[in-house]
């Protein structure tokens, strides 16, 4: 194997470095948007108000108040439950697992709340729909068992309150209604 002198190695390294730099500069230059002035490129896009939708959301403070009202109502009847409050999109705002509530109740409360807000109906009513549409139960994230109610503003759903852990779905739903009543 032939050894190159220091001068040849430095010159070769310089050529390689120059080629890499030129390639990088060329790539950056090729990707630069020169079709509009810089001031226009920095300006955010604006849309007409007719192209937007405004929605109402339940605050975290209100969701917490509702969840605590659920636990208080359940405690008065010596029931151990979990409660979940989800926003209009089904995203969990608050979950509370009451003292002694079963481990399955936490996930069930979230899924019930999601189901109630998704269809803007109490889950006790939705469970009845399974008789004519049994495939509803296959929708991911849903749970068609009594125990959740939607929260509405101007007749549009803005949240769901789900409760699980009581011996019956009717009791779960009674406690969910107590949470919703705390918001009125």
C-alpha positions, 0 to 999 in steps of 0.5 A: 500500500502506497503512503501519501505525503502529508501535503497530498493528504491535506490537499485531498482533505481540503477538496473533500471538505469543499465538496461537502460544503458546496453540496450542503450550500446547494441543498439549502439554496435549492430548498429556499423559497425565493418566490415571495418576499421575506416579509410575506414568508414570515407572515402567518396565514389568515383565514376568513371567519366563515372558515372557522368554528368556535366551540365551547369547552368545559374548564378543568376547574368545572370538570374537577367540581363535577368529579368531586360531586360524583364522589360525594354523592357516591359516598353518601350511599356508601358506594366506591366508584371512579369518575372520569370527565372528558371534553368534547373530543373525548380527551380526559380532563379529570379522573378520580378513583374513589377510595376502595373503588375497583381497579377496573372502574377507572378505565370503565369510567373513562370509556363510558364518559367518551361514549356519552359525549360521542353520541350526546346521550346517556349510556343507559339509552345507548346500551338499548341501541345495541339490540338493533345495532350490535356492532356499536360495541365494536367502536374503539374506546366505547363502553355501552353500559349505563353510568355516563351522561353528556354535558351540553351547552346550547344543545351541543355536547361539551363533555361527558361524565362517566362513573363506574364501580357501583353495583349497577349502572343505574347507580353509576348514572345517578352519580354521573347526573349528580356531577352534571347537576353541580355544573348548572 
